[in-house]
Each structure stands twice: as C-alpha cells, then as structure tokens.
Amino acid sequence: MAERRLQPGSFCQSVMHEYERQWSHAGGHAVRHPLRLKMEHLKGWCDDSCTAEDFEARLQQALSSDDVGLALLAEELLPLWKTTRAGGPLPFGAQS
C-alpha cells in the first residue's frame, strides 16, 4: 500500500483548524495581530489548488516577502510542510 502524504490543501486546512483553535482560545486580539495576519493569507492558500512542489516553492518565495504576515506564515509553515512531506505528523494532531 502506498504511503499517504498530506497534500497542500489538506495541510493548509489542518493548519487553519489549529490557528482557529488558538484564535478562539485567545480572544480579543486586534485585527493586525500576527495570528490573524497568518490566517488571512492561509485562507487563500486553502482555496488554491497546487502541487506539493509548487506549494513548497510558494513557501520559499514568501519567506522573503515584504508582507510581514506572509513572511511570518511561511517561516512557520515551511518546517511543518517539510516534516509532513517526509512522512512526519503535524505537531498539533490535526492531520486526518
């Protein structure tokens, strides 16, 4: 049986679920809070279909973005993405 790896859309949805959990527990943050900025960018990525290679390239490119929210998101997601691509689990257990 072939190994089942998390695809970009599923990965983004799992991370979004975790961010929403964190947001609901923190409550009362400003619109420009870093978590909120990351969620805004991630939402677009959840809706955008791409290959694993394209997604990793997008993360690499976003690391040097002038958009702080985008750079923060890429900095956080790239190591998680590499771990899941290597067959490892997400640290917050949202992977299904």
ZAMAR-205008 format. One record per residue: chain; x, y, z of N, C-alpha, C, CB in turn; residue in one letter. Coordinates in steps of 0.05 Angstrom, whole numbers, plus 5000, padded with zeros to 4 digits. Glycine has a CB too. Layout:
+----+------+------+------+-------+-------+-------+------+------+------+-------+-------+-------+----+
: ch : n.xx : n.yy : n.zz : ca.xx : ca.yy : ca.zz : c.xx : c.yy : c.zz : cb.xx : cb.yy : cb.zz : aa :
+----+------+------+------+-------+-------+-------+------+------+------+-------+-------+-------+----+
:  A :    X :    Y :    Z :     X :     Y :     Z :    X :    Y :    Z :     X :     Y :     Z :  A :
...
+----+------+------+------+-------+-------+-------+------+------+------+-------+-------+-------+----+
END
This chain:
+----+------+------+------+-------+-------+-------+------+------+------+-------+-------+-------+----+
: ch : n.xx : n.yy : n.zz : ca.xx : ca.yy : ca.zz : c.xx : c.yy : c.zz : cb.xx : cb.yy : cb.zz : aa :
+----+------+------+------+-------+-------+-------+------+------+------+-------+-------+-------+----+
:  A : 5017 : 4976 : 5000 :  5000 :  5000 :  5000 : 5018 : 5025 : 5000 :  4981 :  5000 :  5024 :  M :
:  A : 5012 : 5044 : 4983 :  5028 :  5068 :  4981 : 5025 : 5085 : 5005 :  5021 :  5083 :  4955 :  A :
:  A : 5046 : 5099 : 5012 :  5046 :  5117 :  5035 : 5028 : 5141 : 5027 :  5074 :  5126 :  5043 :  E :
:  A : 5012 : 5150 : 5045 :  4994 :  5172 :  5040 : 5005 : 5198 : 5053 :  4965 :  5167 :  5051 :  R :
:  A : 5013 : 5216 : 5036 :  5024 :  5241 :  5046 : 5003 : 5263 : 5044 :  5049 :  5249 :  5030 :  R :
:  A : 5005 : 5281 : 5063 :  4987 :  5304 :  5063 : 4992 : 5322 : 5039 :  4991 :  5320 :  5090 :  L :
:  A : 4971 : 5329 : 5025 :  4973 :  5347 :  5002 : 4970 : 5376 : 5012 :  4951 :  5340 :  4981 :  Q :
:  A : 4979 : 5395 : 4995 :  4978 :  5423 :  5004 : 4951 : 5433 : 5015 :  4986 :  5441 :  4981 :  P :
:  A : 4929 : 5426 : 5001 :  4903 :  5435 :  5010 : 4896 : 5424 : 5037 :  4882 :  5427 :  4990 :  G :
:  A : 4901 : 5398 : 5042 :  4895 :  5386 :  5068 : 4913 : 5397 : 5089 :  4898 :  5355 :  5066 :  S :
:  A : 4938 : 5401 : 5082 :  4958 :  5413 :  5101 : 4948 : 5440 : 5110 :  4986 :  5415 :  5088 :  F :
:  A : 4941 : 5457 : 5091 :  4931 :  5484 :  5098 : 4906 : 5483 : 5115 :  4925 :  5500 :  5072 :  C :
:  A : 4888 : 5465 : 5108 :  4863 :  5463 :  5124 : 4869 : 5454 : 5153 :  4844 :  5442 :  5111 :  Q :
:  A : 4888 : 5436 : 5156 :  4896 :  5427 :  5183 : 4908 : 5449 : 5199 :  4915 :  5403 :  5181 :  S :
:  A : 4926 : 5464 : 5186 :  4938 :  5487 :  5200 : 4918 : 5508 : 5206 :  4961 :  5499 :  5183 :  V :
:  A : 4899 : 5514 : 5188 :  4878 :  5533 :  5193 : 4861 : 5525 : 5217 :  4861 :  5537 :  5167 :  M :
:  A : 4855 : 5500 : 5218 :  4839 :  5490 :  5241 : 4854 : 5496 : 5267 :  4834 :  5459 :  5238 :  H :
:  A : 4880 : 5491 : 5268 :  4896 :  5497 :  5292 : 4897 : 5527 : 5298 :  4924 :  5486 :  5289 :  E :
:  A : 4900 : 5543 : 5277 :  4900 :  5572 :  5281 : 4873 : 5582 : 5292 :  4907 :  5587 :  5255 :  Y :
:  A : 4852 : 5571 : 5281 :  4825 :  5579 :  5291 : 4821 : 5570 : 5320 :  4803 :  5566 :  5274 :  E :
:  A : 4832 : 5547 : 5327 :  4831 :  5538 :  5355 : 4846 : 5558 : 5373 :  4842 :  5510 :  5358 :  R :
:  A : 4870 : 5566 : 5365 :  4886 :  5585 :  5380 : 4872 : 5612 : 5382 :  4914 :  5588 :  5367 :  Q :
:  A : 4860 : 5620 : 5360 :  4846 :  5646 :  5360 : 4823 : 5646 : 5379 :  4837 :  5653 :  5331 :  W :
:  A : 4807 : 5625 : 5379 :  4783 :  5624 :  5396 : 4791 : 5622 : 5425 :  4766 :  5600 :  5388 :  S :
:  A : 4813 : 5610 : 5432 :  4822 :  5609 :  5460 : 4835 : 5635 : 5469 :  4842 :  5586 :  5463 :  H :
:  A : 4847 : 5650 : 5451 :  4860 :  5675 :  5458 : 4840 : 5698 : 5460 :  4882 :  5683 :  5438 :  A :
:  A : 4822 : 5700 : 5441 :  4800 :  5720 :  5441 : 4810 : 5749 : 5444 :  4782 :  5714 :  5463 :  G :
:  A : 4796 : 5767 : 5432 :  4800 :  5796 :  5436 : 4825 : 5808 : 5423 :  4802 :  5801 :  5464 :  G :
:  A : 4837 : 5794 : 5404 :  4860 :  5805 :  5391 : 4853 : 5826 : 5370 :  4876 :  5783 :  5377 :  H :
:  A : 4871 : 5843 : 5365 :  4868 :  5864 :  5345 : 4868 : 5852 : 5317 :  4890 :  5886 :  5347 :  A :
:  A : 4857 : 5866 : 5298 :  4855 :  5857 :  5270 : 4884 : 5852 : 5259 :  4840 :  5877 :  5253 :  V :
:  A : 4903 : 5867 : 5267 :  4930 :  5865 :  5257 : 4948 : 5846 : 5274 :  4944 :  5892 :  5256 :  R :
:  A : 4936 : 5830 : 5291 :  4951 :  5811 :  5307 : 4964 : 5791 : 5288 :  4932 :  5796 :  5327 :  H :
:  A : 4990 : 5783 : 5293 :  5004 :  5764 :  5275 : 4988 : 5739 : 5268 :  5030 :  5757 :  5287 :  P :
:  A : 4974 : 5727 : 5287 :  4959 :  5703 :  5282 : 4937 : 5709 : 5262 :  4947 :  5692 :  5308 :  L :
:  A : 4924 : 5731 : 5265 :  4903 :  5739 :  5246 : 4914 : 5744 : 5218 :  4888 :  5765 :  5256 :  R :
:  A : 4937 : 5756 : 5216 :  4950 :  5761 :  5190 : 4957 : 5734 : 5177 :  4976 :  5778 :  5194 :  L :
:  A : 4967 : 5716 : 5192 :  4974 :  5689 :  5181 : 4948 : 5675 : 5172 :  4988 :  5672 :  5202 :  K :
:  A : 4927 : 5677 : 5187 :  4902 :  5664 :  5179 : 4891 : 5676 : 5153 :  4881 :  5667 :  5202 :  M :
:  A : 4893 : 5702 : 5149 :  4883 :  5714 :  5125 : 4898 : 5703 : 5100 :  4886 :  5745 :  5127 :  E :
:  A : 4924 : 5701 : 5102 :  4939 :  5690 :  5079 : 4934 : 5661 : 5075 :  4969 :  5695 :  5084 :  H :
:  A : 4933 : 5646 : 5097 :  4928 :  5617 :  5095 : 4901 : 5611 : 5083 :  4930 :  5604 :  5123 :  L :
:  A : 4881 : 5627 : 5088 :  4855 :  5622 :  5077 : 4856 : 5621 : 5046 :  4835 :  5644 :  5086 :  K :
:  A : 4871 : 5639 : 5035 :  4874 :  5639 :  5005 : 4888 : 5614 : 4996 :  4889 :  5664 :  4996 :  G :
:  A : 4908 : 5605 : 5011 :  4923 :  5581 :  5003 : 4906 : 5556 : 5006 :  4948 :  5579 :  5020 :  W :
:  A : 4888 : 5556 : 5025 :  4870 :  5532 :  5028 : 4852 : 5529 : 5004 :  4852 :  5535 :  5054 :  C :
:  A : 4845 : 5551 : 4992 :  4827 :  5551 :  4969 : 4841 : 5548 : 4942 :  4811 :  5577 :  4968 :  D :
:  A : 4868 : 5549 : 4942 :  4884 :  5548 :  4918 : 4897 : 5521 : 4914 :  4906 :  5570 :  4919 :  D :
:  A : 4889 : 5507 : 4893 :  4899 :  5481 :  4888 : 4927 : 5483 : 4874 :  4880 :  5465 :  4870 :  S :
:  A : 4946 : 5468 : 4884 :  4973 :  5467 :  4872 : 4987 : 5441 : 4879 :  4990 :  5492 :  4881 :  C :
:  A : 5009 : 5435 : 4866 :  5024 :  5411 :  4872 : 5041 : 5416 : 4897 :  5042 :  5404 :  4848 :  T :
:  A : 5051 : 5394 : 4908 :  5068 :  5396 :  4931 : 5093 : 5412 : 4925 :  5076 :  5368 :  4941 :  A :
:  A : 5104 : 5409 : 4902 :  5128 :  5423 :  4894 : 5122 : 5453 : 4891 :  5140 :  5412 :  4868 :  E :
:  A : 5100 : 5460 : 4879 :  5092 :  5488 :  4876 : 5087 : 5501 : 4903 :  5067 :  5490 :  4858 :  D :
:  A : 5075 : 5486 : 4921 :  5069 :  5496 :  4947 : 5095 : 5502 : 4963 :  5051 :  5476 :  4963 :  F :
:  A : 5114 : 5484 : 4961 :  5139 :  5489 :  4975 : 5154 : 5513 : 4963 :  5157 :  5463 :  4973 :  E :
:  A : 5153 : 5516 : 4936 :  5165 :  5539 :  4923 : 5151 : 5565 : 4932 :  5163 :  5536 :  4892 :  A :
:  A : 5125 : 5564 : 4936 :  5110 :  5587 :  4945 : 5119 : 5594 : 4973 :  5079 :  5581 :  4945 :  R :
:  A : 5122 : 5574 : 4990 :  5132 :  5580 :  5018 : 5160 : 5592 : 5017 :  5132 :  5554 :  5034 :  L :
:  A : 5177 : 5581 : 5001 :  5205 :  5591 :  4999 : 5205 : 5621 : 4990 :  5222 :  5574 :  4979 :  Q :
:  A : 5188 : 5627 : 4970 :  5187 :  5654 :  4960 : 5175 : 5673 : 4980 :  5170 :  5654 :  4934 :  Q :
:  A : 5155 : 5663 : 4995 :  5142 :  5680 :  5015 : 5160 : 5687 : 5038 :  5117 :  5666 :  5026 :  A :
:  A : 5181 : 5671 : 5043 :  5200 :  5677 :  5065 : 5212 : 5705 : 5062 :  5222 :  5656 :  5066 :  L :
:  A : 5217 : 5714 : 5038 :  5229 :  5740 :  5033 : 5209 : 5762 : 5026 :  5251 :  5737 :  5012 :  S :
:  A : 5184 : 5757 : 5031 :  5163 :  5776 :  5024 : 5165 : 5801 : 5041 :  5136 :  5764 :  5027 :  S :
:  A : 5158 : 5824 : 5030 :  5156 :  5849 :  5045 : 5131 : 5849 : 5062 :  5156 :  5873 :  5026 :  D :
:  A : 5112 : 5832 : 5056 :  5088 :  5829 :  5072 : 5094 : 5813 : 5097 :  5065 :  5815 :  5055 :  D :
:  A : 5093 : 5827 : 5120 :  5101 :  5814 :  5145 : 5084 : 5789 : 5151 :  5098 :  5834 :  5168 :  V :
:  A : 5058 : 5791 : 5147 :  5040 :  5768 :  5152 : 5047 : 5744 : 5135 :  5011 :  5776 :  5147 :  G :
:  A : 5053 : 5749 : 5110 :  5061 :  5727 :  5092 : 5088 : 5715 : 5100 :  5062 :  5738 :  5063 :  L :
:  A : 5107 : 5732 : 5106 :  5133 :  5722 :  5115 : 5131 : 5706 : 5141 :  5153 :  5745 :  5118 :  A :
:  A : 5115 : 5715 : 5160 :  5111 :  5700 :  5185 : 5098 : 5673 : 5179 :  5093 :  5717 :  5204 :  L :
:  A : 5079 : 5673 : 5162 :  5065 :  5648 :  5155 : 5085 : 5628 : 5143 :  5042 :  5653 :  5136 :  L :
:  A : 5100 : 5637 : 5124 :  5120 :  5619 :  5110 : 5141 : 5609 : 5130 :  5133 :  5634 :  5087 :  A :
:  A : 5150 : 5627 : 5147 :  5170 :  5619 :  5167 : 5160 : 5597 : 5185 :  5179 :  5643 :  5184 :  E :
:  A : 5135 : 5598 : 5192 :  5123 :  5578 :  5209 : 5116 : 5552 : 5194 :  5098 :  5589 :  5222 :  E :
:  A : 5105 : 5555 : 5169 :  5095 :  5532 :  5155 : 5117 : 5516 : 5141 :  5076 :  5541 :  5135 :  L :
:  A : 5138 : 5528 : 5132 :  5158 :  5513 :  5116 : 5169 : 5489 : 5131 :  5181 :  5532 :  5108 :  L :
:  A : 5178 : 5492 : 5157 :  5188 :  5469 :  5171 : 5166 : 5448 : 5176 :  5199 :  5477 :  5198 :  P :
:  A : 5141 : 5456 : 5181 :  5119 :  5438 :  5184 : 5114 : 5422 : 5158 :  5093 :  5452 :  5193 :  L :
:  A : 5114 : 5437 : 5136 :  5110 :  5424 :  5110 : 5131 : 5404 : 5104 :  5109 :  5446 :  5088 :  W :
:  A : 5156 : 5411 : 5109 :  5178 :  5392 :  5104 : 5176 : 5367 : 5121 :  5206 :  5406 :  5109 :  K :
:  A : 5167 : 5370 : 5146 :  5163 :  5348 :  5164 : 5141 : 5329 : 5153 :  5156 :  5357 :  5192 :  T :
:  A : 5119 : 5341 : 5144 :  5097 :  5324 :  5134 : 5104 : 5311 : 5108 :  5072 :  5341 :  5131 :  T :
:  A : 5120 : 5325 : 5091 :  5128 :  5313 :  5066 : 5147 : 5289 : 5070 :  5142 :  5334 :  5048 :  R :
:  A : 5161 : 5290 : 5093 :  5179 :  5268 :  5100 : 5164 : 5245 : 5114 :  5202 :  5278 :  5118 :  A :
:  A : 5138 : 5249 : 5117 :  5122 :  5228 :  5130 : 5116 : 5232 : 5159 :  5135 :  5202 :  5126 :  G :
:  A : 5125 : 5255 : 5170 :  5120 :  5260 :  5198 : 5093 : 5273 : 5203 :  5142 :  5279 :  5209 :  G :
:  A : 5084 : 5273 : 5228 :  5058 :  5284 :  5234 : 5060 : 5314 : 5240 :  5046 :  5270 :  5259 :  P :
:  A : 5037 : 5327 : 5238 :  5036 :  5355 :  5247 : 5037 : 5355 : 5278 :  5010 :  5369 :  5236 :  L :
:  A : 5050 : 5374 : 5290 :  5053 :  5373 :  5319 : 5028 : 5377 : 5335 :  5073 :  5394 :  5327 :  P :
:  A : 5006 : 5387 : 5323 :  4982 :  5392 :  5338 : 4960 : 5371 : 5332 :  4971 :  5419 :  5331 :  F :
:  A : 4967 : 5351 : 5317 :  4949 :  5328 :  5314 : 4924 : 5333 : 5298 :  4941 :  5319 :  5340 :  G :
:  A : 4924 : 5353 : 5281 :  4900 :  5359 :  5265 : 4900 : 5343 : 5239 :  4898 :  5388 :  5258 :  A :
:  A : 4921 : 5328 : 5233 :  4923 :  5313 :  5208 : 4903 : 5290 : 5209 :  4951 :  5302 :  5204 :  Q :
:  A : 4888 : 5287 : 5187 :  4869 :  5265 :  5186 : 4873 : 5248 : 5162 :  4840 :  5275 :  5185 :  S :
+----+------+------+------+-------+-------+-------+------+------+------+-------+-------+-------+----+
END
